Amino acid sequence: MIEPALASRLQFALTTIVHIIFPVMSMGLAPFLIYFTWKDIRTGKPVYEQLRRFWTKIFAVSFVVGTVTGIVLEFEFGTNFAAFSTAAGELFGGPLAVEGMMAFMLEATFLGVFVFGRERVSDALYMVSAVAVGLGTWLSAVWILIANSWMQTPRGYELVVEDGQTLISLVDPIAAYANPRFPWMFVHMQNAAVLSVALFMAGVAAYHLFRHYHWEYPVEHPEFWETTLKIAVVVLLLTAPFQVVHGDAYARHVAETQPQKFAAMEAVWETDSYVPEYIFAVPTDLDDLLNPRAKEIFGLGVPGGASWLVSGGDPTAEITGLNEFDTQPPPVAIVFWSFRIMVALGFWFVLLAFWAGYRWWRGQLLEDDLLHKSLMASSLLGILAVEVGWIVTEVGRQPWVIQGVMKTRDGVSPGLTGFEATLTLVGFGVVYLGLLSLYTYVVARIVRAGPPAVDESTADSAPNGASQQPSTPSGGNDD
């Protein structure tokens, strides 16, 4: 049997890694759907109605599966980390409760109108429903990230002893919930979600266009996929460079507030200056593959790069090594390699965005088969970047569940046995992987089916919620 603390950490990691896919899809799709709805109402062009209806299907599936998998995570705070919940419940429970009562209910209430009410409500109310669904999706992220960012940089609390137990008491809500980490996490996460969906859109569109233009395979509505690809490229050009620039500044914030995590990201064990930034690194001894402690590696490094990163421009800046800290370091290899994968993907997204933008400018966006293949291969890499980014964030904080306040092993439920923790770990592994497989199957079916035929709609594009006969081939607004 796996000991309770490790099994609980693995279970929470597994459920989070699977769950995060669905919020990323829904949060990333939200601004696209608001735009598609606005253009549909404003212009009446059939392609925007198709875009709205097609991507709403994937949004709705993501919302449903995300809700199911997300509820389990909150229960795990009681089943696996009851000591943490007892100690920090006064401060940690508030944001989670508000997320459920405000953000989730807002999203869930208007989602029905948005999915089923196009022909039943006015244009104005339908537009309100689109904005409300998107706002609810992003507000959910606000409260979840407030709770998580407080665990990274706790503020606004004091430790009190009640009945012999140390508890965390909230004394300054503004300091706690507007902690230094929150704006960094929120901007980085939301931009990553939009970037990930743009990559997915571009990959799906490239798949259909590649079949149509290069294999001469008959594809219905090629104009739909052309529009999808162009919108995705525009968003990539905005989000990919911003993610790299913001990530650079974010890393310096981490170095200031969590120096041990930054040292793990760079695998710096001894305090040193002019520390190289290894872009690619392989240990000379395979036994050290999971131990980047030793810099006796074969790699491609930028001299002084890590020092430059931590200081914002000084390649001779000193970085505090992991050996200087009193606590046990986090799993350095996991943090070290995850950080490099995330950074490498970030630069690849920038290259891909400018490549696509250049081809579009030259009028060759639909003809570059290598670009199409690259977009197809990269369609899920945004999700991967989010996953490894969260690994850096969460694993890099270890051994703390609340930075500098409570260690993870002290937050585990005291009555939890190794058998119980191992059993639920295996059970959740089977269930969550099953849900992920089912979600993948459903989304793949939607993608293969392509956009809906607008002329089969009876009312979706009717102005002001009025009924409309399906006699016009375009299915759009006649006025």
N, C-alpha and C positions, 0 to 999 in steps of 0.2 A: 504494500500500500504506500501511496505517496503521503508524506506528512501534511497535515491540514493547511499550514501556511502556504506551502508551495502549490498544493493542489488548488487552493482557493485563488491564488494569483494566476495560475494557468487557466482556470475556468473563466475568471473575469477577463483575461486577455483574449481567450478564444471567443467569448460572446461579444466582446467589444469589437474585435477585428471583423467579425461577420456583420454585426449590427451597423457599423459605421458606413458600410457601403450604401445602405438605403437612405439615411439622412443626407449623405453627399449627393445622391441622385436627386432627391426632392429639393434640397436647398439650392443645388446648382440649376435645376430646371425652373425654379420659381421666377427669376427675372426674365427668362426666355418666354415663359407662358404669359406673363404680364404684357410683354412686348407683342407677342403674336395676337393676343386678344385685342389689344389696342389697335393694331394694324388691321385686324379683321373687321372691327367695328368701324374704323375710320375710313378704310378704302373699299371694303367689300370684295377684295380680290380673293378668288377661290383658294390660291396657294396659302394664304394666311389662315383661312379656316381649316385647311388640311393640316397645316403645321400645328395649329392649336389642338385639334382633335387627336392627331397622332401622338404628340408628346404628352398630352394629358393622360393618355392610357398608361404610359410608362410612369408618369408621376403618381398616378393613383395606385398602381401596383407597388411602387416603392414606399408610398405612405403606409399602406396596409401592412406590408411585411416589416417595415421599420417600427411601426407601433407595437406589433407583437414581440419583436426581438428586444425593443427598448424597455418594455415593462419589466422584462426579466432582469435586466441590469439593475433596476432600482430595488427589486426584491433581494438581489444578491447582497446588497448592503446590510440586510437583516439576517440573511441565512449564513453568509460566509464572513461578513465583517461587522458583526454585531457590536464588538467592543469599540470599533471606530464610530459606528452610528450612535452609540450611547454617549460617547465622549464629545462628539462634534455635531450631534443632531440639532442642537439649538441654532447653529450657524449654517450647517450644510443642508439641513432639511428645507429651509425657507426657499431658496432658489428652485429646488426640485418641485416643491409644491406649487409655486407660482407658475412654473413652466407647464404643469399639468392643468391648472385652473384657468390660466390666461391664454398662453400661446397655443397649446394643443387644442383647447376647446374652440378658439377662434378659427384655427385651421380646419378642424373637423366640421364645425358648423357650416362654414361657407363652401367646403369642398363639395357637398351635395349639390348646392346651387351651381357651382362651377362645372361639375361633371354632367349634370342632368338638366340644368335649367336654362339652357341657351334660348329655347323657343318659348319658355314660360315666363321669363322676366324681361324687363326693359334692358336696352343697351347699357344704360347708366348703372343699373343694379348689377348687371352681369360683370361690368368692368370693376365694380366695387368688390364683387366676389373674388375676382382674379387677384386683386391687390390684397384682399384680406387673407386669402390662402397663402400667398407669397409672404406676407408680413408675419402670419402665424408661424410659418416654417422657419423664418429667420429669427423670430422672437424665441422660439424653442432653443435655438443655438445660443442666444444671449444668456439665458438662465443656466443652461448646462455648462457653458464655458465660464460663467461667473463662479459656479461651484468648483469647477476644476482648477481655474486659475487661482482661486484662493488657496487651494491645496499646494500650489506651486510657490506662491508668495503670500503667506498668511498675514493678514493685517486686521486691525479692529477687534481684537479679542483679548481676553485675559484668562489665565488658568485659575480655577477655583476648586476647592476640595469639598465635596458633599458626601457625607456618610463614608468617609475614607476613600472615596474615588475621585480622581482628578478629572474635571470636566472643562470643556472649552466654552466660555461664556462670551456672547456677543455684546460688545460695549460700544462699538462705533460702526453702524451698518454701512455708512458711506465709505469709510476706509476699507471695510471688509469687501464690499461688493464692487467697489471701484478700485480694486487693488491694482498694483502696477502691471501685472501680467495680462489682465483681461483685454485691454485694447489690442495688444500684440496678438494674442491668440485668436480673437474674434476676426480681425482683418485678415490674418493669414489663413484661417480656416475657411472663411466664406469665399475669399478669392480662390482658394484651392478647389472648393466645390464647383464654382462656376467654370474654372479652368478644366476640371475633370469632365464635366458635362459637355463642354465645347469640344474636347478631344473625342469623347464618345460620339457626339453628333457628326464630327468630321469623319471619323472612322466608318460609321455606318453609311454616311452619304458616299464616301469614297468607294465603299464596297459595291454599292449599287451602280455608281457611275463607271467604275472599272469594268464591271460586267457588261454595261451598256455600250461603252465606247471602245473598249479594247477586245472584248470577247464577242461583241455584236450580239449580245444576249438581249432579247426584248424585255425592257423594263418599263412598267407603267409609270407614268408621271415623272419622266426624267427631270422636268423643270422643278419639281418638288425637291429632289435631291440636290440639284444645282443651287437652289436658294438656301437649302439647309447648309450646304458646304460653305457658301459665301458668308452666311451669318456666323457660322462657327469660326471661320478664319478671322473675321473682324474681332470677335471676342478673344480669340487666342492672341492676336496682336496686342490687345489691351492687357490681358491678365497674365500672360507668361512672363514678359519682362518685369511687370510689377511684382510678381511673386519672388523673382530672384533678388530684386533691389530690396524689397521689404524683408526677405529672409536674411539678407546680409545684416541689416540693422537689428533684426530680431535676435540674431546670434550674439551680438554685442550686449543686448539686454540680458540674455541668458548668462553670459559671462559675468555680468555685474551682480545679478541676483542669485544665481546658482552656479558658482564657480566650479563646484565638483562635477556637475553635469557637463559643463563645457570641457573640462579636462578629460572626461570620459569620451566626449565626442571626438576629441583629438588624440586620445590615448596618450596623454602626457602624464607620466608617472613622477618624474623629477622636475621640480621647478626650474624653468629654463627660459632663456630669451632667444630671439631669432629662431623660433620654432617653425619648421616647415609645415606646409599644408599638403598632405598627401592626397592627391586626386585618385591615384590608383596604387594599391599596395598589396603585396603577396609575401607572406613570411618565407624566409629562406629555409626554415624547418617546418615541415607540414604539421608537426606536433603543436606548433604555435598558431595554427590557423585560426583558432578561436581565442587567441591571446595576443592582442596587439600591444601588450605591455612592452615588448622589445621592439625597438626601432631598427633591429637587425633584419631589415626586410628589403626585398627588391621592389622598388616602386617609383612612381613618377610624382615628385613633390615640388612644390613651389617654395624656394628658400624664403623663410620669414613669413610665409603666407598665413599661418595660423596666428602668429603675433600681429600681423597686419589686420587680420579679421577681428581679433579681440580688442584692438585699440582703435580701429577705424582709420588706420593709415600709417602706423609706425611698425615697420618690420622687425625692430629690435625690442619690442615690448615683451615684458615678462609674463609668463603664464604659470599660475600656481599648479603644481603637480598633485596627483591623487595621493601621493604618500604624505602630503602635508595635512590631510584631513584625518580627524580622529575616528570617523565612522568608516565602516567597510565600504569600498567603492561599489558602484553598480556593476552589472555584468558588462564590462567594458567592450568586449568584442561585439556584442549585439548592438550597443549604442554606436560604436565606431563605424561598423559596416553599414548600419541603417542610415546614418547621417550621410555617408558617401553615396549611397544609392539615391537618397532624396535629392542631394545636390546635383548629381549627374543627370537625373531625370529633369530637374528644373532647367538646366542649360539645354538639354535636348528639346524641351518644349519651346524654348526661345528660338532655337535654330529651326525647328519645324514651322513655327508661326511665320518667321521671316521668309523662309523658303516658299511657303504657300502664298504669302503676300506678294512676293516678287513674281511668282508665276502668274498670279492674278493680274498684276500690273502689266505683265508682258502679254496678257491675253492667252495664256497657256495653262490655266488652272485645270481645265477639263481634259488636257491632253498628256500631262506628265504622269505616266504610269508608275514611275518610281516614287513620286510623291504620293500617289494614291496608295501604293503598297505600304509606304511608311506611315501614312495616316491610319490605315487599317491595323497595322502592327502596334500602333501607339494608342488605339482607342480605349484600352483599359489601363494604360500606364498612369493616368491621372489618379485613379483609385489606388494603384500601388504606391504612388508618391505619398498620398494621404496616410496609407497604412504605415509605411516606414517612418513618416513624420511623427505619428502618434507613438510609435515604438520609442523613438528618441525622447519624446516628451515624458512618457510614463516610465519606461525602464530607466531612463537617465536620472529620474528622481530617486530611485532606490538608494538606500534602504528605507527611505521615508515615504509614508503615505501622506503625511502633512509635513512639508519641508521644515526640518528643524524642530518639530513639535512632537510628532508621533511616528514611530517606526511601523512598517507594514506588519511585521510579525506581532506587534502589540495590538493591532486592530482586528485581528482574526477572532471569530466567535470562539469563546473559551470552551464551550461544550462540544465543539465540532470534532469528530473523530477522523482519522485518516481514511477509514473505510467509507464513511459517508461522503467525504470530500472527493475521493477518487471515483466513487460510484456516480455522483452527480456530474463530475468532469466528463466521464465517458458518455453519460446520458445526454448532456448538453452538446457534446461533440457530434453525436449522431443526429440529434434533432436539428441543430443549427446548420450543419452541412447539408441535411436534407432540405431545409428551407432555402438555403442558398441555391441548391440545384434546381428546385422548383421555380424559384424566382428567375434564374438564368433561362430555364426552358420557356417560361411565359414571355419574358422580354424578347427572346430570340424569335418566338412565334409572331410577336407584334412587329418586329423588324422585318422578318421575311414577308409578312402580309403587305407591308408598305402602307402608304397613306390611304385614307378612306376616299372613295369616289364621291366627290361633292354632289354630283347630280343624283345620288341615292339618298341625300338628306332632304327631309321635308321641311325643316324649320331651323336648322342650326344657324343659318346666316340671316334669318329674317330680321329686319330692322325693328327696334323698339319692342321686341318680343312678339311681334305679330306672326300669325300663321302664314306659311308660304307654300304653294304647291310645287312639287318637284319637277316642273316642266322645263325650267331653264337649264341648259346643259352645264353652265358654270356653277349653279347652285348658290351664287353670290347674290348680294343685294342688287336689285335692278336699278336702284336710284344711285 
